[in-house]
């Protein structure tokens, strides 16, 4: 993925102001910053949900602005506030979502993969309204990756989860990356960012103000963790 001089304005307000980042194939790239920094806006533009004001975004050579339908075939986006249909069972929810992407045996295979990713055992046939937050998040991540996207865009993938559920999600993200999926994620959890990400970009007021590998950034600022890098750069 290549983002070149991306601007996204809302009237006179500049939400993203000249963003430049690249995500390599198979890597986990973290986009981090304080609240209101432009992270979610940038993810929504890359996901084809918002129109570009100016600049260019390409995903595996496809232009997000002029080829959005083609881009949507190879990406998946999981918003922080995503939800599932509570009156459906987990199985029926995944089956319904798979119907947008495949049919016949391909759809059956996609559904099977989604169920395996959830690791919900017999609870896959319980209604979503009975799920804990961790179970629901696993279901949503399964929905996002069962289509085998070339780029998965995850906004706060472990938001609100307890330690055990958050670790399970992080392990799943690592596994997806090891299998060749490119991942762009945003998170306020600096431990998570340091554990997961091959490279990180810090955004503030819509502009990238620092980027590099976690080790490069820690060395540059003479600190022990990414949380301290964040504080040094943004604070």
N, C-alpha and C positions, 0 to 999 in steps of 0.2 A: 504494500500500500504506500502510495506517495501523496502527501499533502503539500501543495506548493502555494505559498502566499495566500492562504485562505482567509477571507473576510466574511463575517456574517453580521449584518446590521439589523436592528429592529428600529426602524425610523432613524432617529439621530443617535441612538445608543449602539455602540460597537460591542457586540458580545464576544466575537473572536476577531482579533486584529492582526492578520498577517502570520497565520500559523504555518509552520514548516516542520513536518516530521515524516519519517519513513519507517515502515514496519517490514522487516525481512521475513521471508517465507519460513514458517516453522518456529518463529520466536514469540515470546510473550513480551509485549511492550506495555508499560504502564504510563498512563497519563494522569498525573496527580496535581493537586492544587487546592487552595482554600475554597470554601463555599462561594459561589458566584464568580469563579475564575474563568468559566467558559468551557469546562470539561464536557458537561452533558450536551451543550449546544454543539460542540465539535463532533461528539459521537453521533448525534442525530443527523448532522449534515453528512457525515461519512456513510451513515446507514440509509441515506436517500430520503429521510423523513422531513428534512428541511432543505429549502433551496439555497444555493450558494449566492452570496452577494457578489463576490469576485474571487478570483483564484481558481485553483484546479485540484481535484481529488481523483486519483486513479486507483483502482483495486484490481490487481493482476492485469493491468493494461487497459481495463475498462473505465471509461469516464463516467463518474457519478452523475454529472450534470446532464450529459447528452445520451447516456446509455443506462438510465436507472433500472429498467426492467432486467437487463442482463446482469447488472451488479447484484440485484436482489436474489438471483438464482445461485450465487456463490457465497453469500454472506448470511449471517444470522445475528440478530441484535436482541440482547436481553436488557431491558431497562431496569433501573433500581426498583421502580414501583410496579413492576409487572405483576399480573395476577392470572389465575386460572379460573375456569368456569366451575363454581363451587358445587353446582348441582349434578355435575358429571363425576363419574369415577375417574381415577387417574388413568386407567386403561382407555376409557372412552374419550377422555380429553386428548391423549396422545394420538389416538386413532383419528379423531376429528382433525387435529392439526396436520397429521401426515397426509390427509386427503387433499391438501392444497399443493402438495409437492410430488405426489406419486400415485400410482394406481396398481391394482393387481398384485403380483408377487413382490414388486418393488416396494409397494406400500406395506405389505405384510412384513418384509424384512426391516423396513424403517421403524415400524411399530415395535418389533422385537428388540431392536437395538435400543430404542427409547426406554422400554421397560427394564432392560438390563442396566442401563445407566442409572435409573432411579433407585435401584436396589431396595425397593419397597416390599418385596416378597408378596404375601397375600394382601397387603394393604393397598396394592395397586387396584384392587377391585372395591375399595371403599371410596365414598364420596370425598371430593377434595375439601369440602367444608369440615370434615373431621380430621384433617391433617394438621400437624404442628407446622410452625413456620419453616423449620428445617426440611421437613418432608415436602412442603410446597415448593421450596427453593430448588430441591433436587429434581422435582417434576419439571419445573420451568427450565432448568439447565438442560435436562434431557430433551425437552422440546426444542431448545436452541441448537443442540448439537447432533440430534439424531438424523438430521438431513445431511450430515457430513459437509458442513460449509468449509470453504477454503479459508475464510476469515470469520472468526467469532468475535463479536464486540460485546463485552460484558461490563455493565455499569454497576459497580458496588455488588459483586457476586455473592458476598457473604454478609451483606448488611443485616444487622439485627439477629444474627445467629449466635448460638452458644459455642463454646470452644470446640466441642466434639463435632458438631455439624459444620462449623467453619473449616475445620481441618479436613473433613471429608470432601468438601467442595474444592478446597485448594488442591488436594491430592488428585481429584478428578480433572481439574484444569491442567495440572502438570502432565497427567496421562495423555490428555488430548494433544498437548503440544508435542509430546514425545512421539506421537503417531503422525506428526506432520502438519497439524492444524496451526494456522497463524492466529494469534489472539491479541486483541487490543482491549485492555481493561482499565477501568478507573476505580480507585479505592481510596478511602480515607484511612484505612488500616495500613500504617507504614510497615509493620511487621510482615503483613501479607505481601505488600509490594516488594519488599526486600527478598522474601522467600521465593516469590513466583517469577519476578520479572528479569529477563535478560538485559533489558535496557529500560530507562525511565526518562520521561520528560516532565519538568515542572512548569505548569502554566499559571500565570497570574494576570488578571485583568485582560484576558484574551490573548496573551502573548507568551511564547515559550521563553523562559528566563534561564533555564539550565537543562542539560540533558547528558546522558552517558550511562554506563553500567553502574550498578550499585557500588561496586568496589572503586570505580573511578571517582565517583562523586564523594564517597567517604574519604578517600585519600586526598582529594582536592581540598576539602574543607577541614581535614584533620579531625574527623569525628568518628564515632563508633557505629553509628547506625543511620538509616535513611531518615528516621524521624528528626534527628539532629540536623541533617542536611536540609530538610524541609524548613525547619525553624530558622536556620541561618539564612537561607535564600529568601524565604517569604517574609520572615519576621523583620 
